[in-house]
Amino acid sequence: MRNRLDSSSEQTGSLDKLQDSKYATQVSDESYLEQQVCLFGPESYEARYEYPLIVWLHSCRSSEQELENVMMELSLQNYVACAPRGTVACDDEGLFYRWGQSAASAAIAEEIVFESMALASEHFTINQRRVFLAGFGGGATMAWRIALRYPQRFAGVVSFCGDFPRRNQPLTNLAQARKLPTLWIYGEDSKTCGVQRVCESMAMLHSAALSVDIRQYPCGDELLSNMLVDTNAWLMEQVTSQPSVSDHAPTQPNFSEN
């Protein structure tokens, strides 16, 4: 197992191989929404079991297909997952997308996320009390923004190398947001969300009394496989309400419950 996940440009070959996998499927209906949402079904799916749902928001200059590589490292059997396409195209061909951070883009993203959740529920049995938002880079910032706005709809949020949302009053639902379990993972050498940016956010996190588990890894703006292994342990702890032990301890844990 490699420790660094493929970048967007490196995913092409591996995604071709994954297209025939029973674990990951691109919904093929003619619906406009379904053409832009990637769904992931767990190995040995059991319809009578209510699965936790992971809603994944991809990084900048990527697409909904990013979910397939993520789930191969996170877990093949613990979750159902869905990934909607970003709101802004990054190229004329429509191959890569990002999440706009304006108020209008955020409103559209919210609608897309909730519609994607409904779509996943049509295809799989979902535990509606165990829905987690997660994302990478710009997708992580958007995931955090939506989770803070609607904390009662989510069991937790995970931000991989995503800055804390600062625009458009993200703490308008503060009382409920304080109850939202949050995992913030970043690379110490990240240019967009490194040590300095995390430290700058600490005052706001403390003053708002948000519950955030912050973990640092020795990398830059990357999504490492051991980050996802550790995240699986954190997610299962939220699902079962029991402490979970990961096979790979975080390389450099910094803060907890900030």
Sequence and secondary structure as in RCSB ss.txt:
>XXXX:A:sequence
MRNRLDSSSEQTGSLDKLQDSKYATQVSDESYLEQQVCLFGPESYEARYEYPLIVWLHSCRSSEQELENVMMELS
LQNYVACAPRGTVACDDEGLFYRWGQSAASAAIAEEIVFESMALASEHFTINQRRVFLAGFGGGATMAWRIALRY
PQRFAGVVSFCGDFPRRNQPLTNLAQARKLPTLWIYGEDSKTCGVQRVCESMAMLHSAALSVDIRQYPCGDELLS
NMLVDTNAWLMEQVTSQPSVSDHAPTQPNFSEN
>XXXX:A:secstr
  SB   GGGHHHHHHHHTT SSEEE  SS TTGGGEEEE  TT  TTS EEEEEEE  TTB TTHHHHHHHHH 
SSS EEEEE  SEESSTTS  EE   SHHHHHHHHHHHHHHHHHHHHHS EEEEEEEEEEETHHHHHHHHHHHHS
GGG SEEEEES     SS TTTTHHHHTT  EEEEEETT SSSSHHHHHHHHHHHHHHT  EEEEEES SS  BH
HHHHHHHHHHHHHHHTS    SS  SEEEE   
